[in-house]
Amino acid sequence: MSTQQPRILIIGGGFGGVFTALELAGEAEVTLVAPEDHFLLTPMLYEYMSGEVEAWHIAPPLRELLDDKVRFIRGEVTDIDFSAREATIRGRTRRAGYDVLVLAVGGTTNYFDVEGAEEYSIPFRRLSDADKLRQRMIGTLDRIAPDTDPQDARARATFAVIGGGASGVEVASKMADLLNDAFQRRGLAGKPRVMLIEMGKRIVADMGDELHDYVEKSLRESGVDIHTDTRVHRITESSIFFEDDGREEEVKTAGVVWTGGVRVAPLIENLALKRDDKNKNKIVIHDTLQTQSYGEVFALGDIALYKNADAKLSGTAQLAFQQSSLAAANIKAFLKGEKLNTRYLKVQGEAVSLGTEGAAVETAGQVVHGTLARQARFALYMSRLPTWHHRLKVGASWFFEGTQPRPLGL
């Protein structure tokens, strides 16, 4: 790559960073920096946990996705000097310079200062989180003897999922189906318990009534205990303490999964950029995705306050996915001195995984559910994989090898 080309530095290896990099490849000297060595199709992390898909399907290596036209550096950016236009990467003495900077680092788990939450609960954002949760369920089952009475078996196999948004719903439904199946396979008496705890008045509050009602019905059929208007106060190694209907309760748990919120990454919190503390401290940006502080700095995804979009897109992979094409187009225009564009971003339907055999998909106001919706969901997210050759390999694997769940510990 010629040193005469403009330098574009992209920080973040998720939807926003990777798709922006792919669209800009060959247009300039493009460098992508990310702490992980792989991209992650986060909407299918639930299927990875249940064994319906494999790691290589949804987490291809970044070096495989990015051709020679994009330089990849695995590392963590710790600081940015906007005056010098340089980024500091942990462990490297040489800073990464830029003419255009793209901030697409994504968010991190927000524990809302709940005592013990960060220490004792399992977040659900990475492959390692899904691995840890699956192993926790297997280890719990292995400690329940076949002759354990139903009440004790249920008490020992009690799990809690904190946060009743789409992520919490998908995790809880997968766990319930896997645990119910494991109880039958192992000949255990009774049933496991999966609690879904939401502090608001209803789960998946942003969903339309028809989709919401089907989701709630499906959860109850899987045996998930739904607790709304419930606030968790404390989590320990073996218990959760919460307030339900004005009463303080303690429930012994084998594991707690935290899907209760997102906050901007620590890097963003420490940067000298204009942010909105009323909106999760997000970076304030123009509709062109440029920051209000620096025209050559673009921000997208969970870290940016983008108002030119449907409210339901906030915090979803859809938002970063759609913003990436706008970012790439505007960066090209910026480098050429041309006018930058704006675009109103709309929800392109909703697809919720429900257990290991079903799903619910809403598009154009119509809700489809069951096996057909599950197949549609797989097809939708296969199309969201970054490159055609990886989509082809994954599609062939799903077609010929199937997408059945892998039983816990068997």
N, C-alpha and C positions, 0 to 999 in steps of 0.2 A: 504493500500500500504506500502510495506516495505521501511524503511528509507535507506536500503542498496542499493536500486535501484538508477541508475543515475537519476538526476533531469532534466527534459526538461521543459523549460518555453517558452510558446508561447504567443506573444503579438499581439492581433488582432483577431477579430471574423468574418472576411469575408471569402471569398473562400480559400485564402492561409492558414489562421490560422486554420479554422475549419476542412478542409479536411486533413491537416497535422496532426492535433490532433487525428482525427478518425483513421488514418492509424498507428499512433504510440501507440494507446491505448493498454495497457497491456505489452508494450515493456520496459517501464520505468515508473518513477513517473512523469506523465504529468500534467502540470497546464496550463490552458488557461486564459488569462486576457483580457477583452474587456470592453469598456465603455457602450455598449448597452447590453440588456439582451437577444437579439435575433440575429440570423443569418438573412441576407437579400439577397435574390436572386435579385441582383440589375438589371439584364437585364429585369426583369418584373415589375420594379417599375412603368413603364408607364401604364401597364395594371391595376395596383392597383389604380393609379390616376383616370383612366377612369371607374373603377368599374367592370372591366372584371374578376378580381380575388380579393380575400379577403386577409386581412393581414395575417391570419394564414396559408394561402397557401404558401406565399413566405417569411414569416418572423417567422419561428417556434422558440420557446424559446430555448436558448442554453442548458439549463439544461435538456430539453427534448431530444435534439440531442446527448448530451455527456453522456455516461453511467457512472457507478461508477468508471470506470478505468481512467477517466479524471476529474480532479478537476477544477471547473469553479469559477473564481473570477470576479465579476463585479466591474470595477474600471478603473481609468486612470493612466497609468504609466507615471511618470513625469521625471524620471532620471534613468540612468543605470550606475553602477559602474563596469566597465569591469575588473578591477583588483581584486575586491572582488567577482565578479560574483554575483551581487545582483541588483535587480530592486526596485525602490521606487514607491509605489502606493499611490496616493493622499488619504489622510485621514486615512492611516494605519501606525501605528508605526513600525510594523514588516516588514522588507523587504523580497522580494521573491528571494530566492537563486536559482542558476541553475548550471548545468554542461554543458548543451547545451541550447543556446538561439535562438529562431526563431523570427525574426522581420517581421511581416506581418500586419502592422497597416494600410496600404492603404494610399491613398492620401487625400488631402482636396481641396476645391475649390480655384482656382487661379483667382483673380479679376484683376490682372495685373495693380494694382494701379489706376484703372479707378475711377474717383471721384464719390462717391455716390453708387458705385456698391454693395459693401458689405452691406451698410446700407439699400438700398431701393430695391434691386433685391432679388428674391427667388432662392436659389440654388436648385439642384435636385439630392440629394444623399441619403436621408433618407425618411422613412415613413412620418415623420412630414413635410418634404418639400412637398411631394405629397399632403398631407392633406391641407396644407396651400394654395397651388395653386388651388386645387379644390374649397375650400371655397372662395378664391378670385374671381374665375369665377362666382360662385353662387351669391355672394354679388353684383357683378357688374350687373348681369342680373336682380336681384331683384330691382335695382335702375332705371331700364329703363321702363318707363310707356308704356303700349300697344299702345298708340296713338302717340308715338315719331316718328318723320319723319325719313326716311331711313338714311339720312346723319348723323343726330345726334345720332341715334342708333349705327351706325358703329363707329363713333368717340368715343362714350362712351364705346364701347366693343372692343377697340383696345389693343392688347397685343403684346409684343415683346419677342422673344426668341433670346438670344445672344449666338452665337456659332453654326456653321453649320456642326459639326461633326455628328456622328450617334445619339448621345444623343439629340442634338438639333433638329434633324430631327424627331425623334420619339416623343419628347414632342410636337413639333409644330403640327404634323399631328394629334395627339390625341386631342389637344386643338381645332383645327379647326373643327374636326368632332363633338366633344361635343358641341361646341358653335353653329355650324350650326343647329344641331338637336334641341338645346334649343330655338333658334330663331323661328323655326317652331312650336314647341310645345307650346310656349308662345304667338304665334301670333304676333311676332314683325316684323315690316317692315324692308326690307333691309337685309344686311348680316354683321356678325362680321368681324373683321380684325385681322389676326395673321401674324406678321412680323417675318421672320427668317433672322437674320443678321450675316453675315460671313465676316471676314476681308480678307480672301484669295480669290483667283480667282474663286473658285467653292466650292460648298458644298460637304460633304463626299468625300474629295479629294483623300483618299486612296482607294476608291472603284474602281473596274473595270468599264469600260465604259458602259457595258450593264446594270449592276446593278445601277450605278449612274444615267443613263438616265431614268430608270424606276422609281427610287426614286423621281427624280425631276419632272417627269410627274405626279406622284401620288400627290405630294405636290401641284402642280399648279391646279390639278383637285379639290382638297379640298379647294382651295381658299387661300392658304398660299402665302403671298408676299415674294419672295426671293430677298434678297439684298446681293450681293457679292461685293468684293473690298470696303467694307464699314467698317469704324472704329468708334466705340462708344467712345465719349470723356467724357460724363457726364450723370449721371442718377439722377433724383430727385424723389420725392414722386409721381409725376404725369406726368413726361416727360422723354424722352431720347433725347440726343443731339448727333448727329453723322455726319460724313463727308461721303458724297456719291457723287461720280463723281466730286470731287473737291469742292462741295458745302456743307456748314454747314447747317444742318437742325434740327428742333425740331419737335417732334411728341408727342402729349399728349397720355398717356397710362394709362390703368386701372391696368396694372401689367407687370412686367418684370421678365423673367426667365433667369438665368445665367447658361449656360452650356459651357462657353468659355474656360475652361482650368483646369488643375490639377497641384498641387504642393505637395511636400512631406509634411507629417504631421510635426507640430512644434516639436514634440519629436525628430524626426530624424534630424532636422536642428540643434539641440543643442547637439547631440552626437559626441563624439570624434572618428568618423569613417571617412575613406577616402571617399570623395564624388567627383563627377564630376560636376562642376558648369556650364559646357556647355550643360549638359543634365538634366536640371531642378533640379540640386543639388542632384541627386540620389546617393545612396550608390554604390561604385564600388565593384563588386563581381566577384569571379571566376565562371567558367562554372559549378562548383559543387554547386553553391549557397552560398558558404562560403564567408564571407567578407574578403577583403584583409588585414584588420587590425587584425582580430581574427579568428582563425580556428574553434573555438567552437561556433561562431556566424554566423547564416544563415539569409539571407534576401531575400524576394521574393515579387512579385507584383509591384505596382506603385512606391514603394520607392527605388527599386533596378535597377541598370543598367545591364541588362542581354542581352548580345550581341549574344548569341547562339540561336537565334530565328528569325522567320519571322518578319520583321519590322512592319507589320500590327498588330501584337499582342500587341505592346506597348500600355499601358493604358487600356487594356481590361480585363474583368473578365476571359476570356479564358487563359490568361497568368498565372495568379495566380492559376487557377484551374489545369493547366498542371504542373506547378512548384511544387504543393503540393506533388504529388506522387514522384517526383524526390527528394524533400527535405526529405520526410520520409525515402526513401530508403537510402539516403546518411547519414542521422543521425544514422540509424541502423548500417551502415558500420563504421561510425566514432566511435561509442561506442564500436564496436568490434575490432577496430584497423585494419579494412580492407580497401581496396582501394575504393575510392569514384568514382562514375560514372558521366559522362556528357551525355547530350541528346539534340539534336537539336529539338526545338519545332516549329511545323508548325501550320498555321491557319487551323482550322477544319471547315471551311465554315463560312459564314456570314449570320445572320438572323436579318432583320430590320423590326420592327413593323411599319405599315403605317396606321394610322387612327384606327378606331374601328372595321373594317371589313376585313382588308387586311394585307399583309406583303410581304416581298421579301426575298427569301432565295437563297444563292449561295453556291453550293457545287460541287466539282469536275469540276469546270468551267462552270456549268450549272446554269441558273437562273430560279427559279420558283416563281410565284407571285400570288396574289389573295387569295381566301379562302383556297385553298390547302396549300399555304405557311403559312398562319396563323395557320392552324392545325399542320403543321410540326414544327412550332416555339414553339407552346405549348408543343408538345411532346418532343422536344429537351430540353427545359428548365425544364420540369418535371424530365427528366433523370439526370439533374444536381443538383437536391435537395440532401442534404447530406446523408440521410439514406433511406433504402428501405421501412421501415414502413411509413415514412412520404410521400414518393413518392406514395405509395399505397393509402393512405388517400386522397391525393390531386388529384390523377388520378380518383378515384371514384367520388369525388366531381365535377370535371370538366365534367365527362361523364354523370352523372345523373342530375346535377343541371345546367349545361351549363356554358358558359363564355360570356354572353351578357353584353354589357356596361350598366352602371347605369346612367340614365339621370341626368343632373345637376339640383338639387333642386326639383326634383319631385319624 
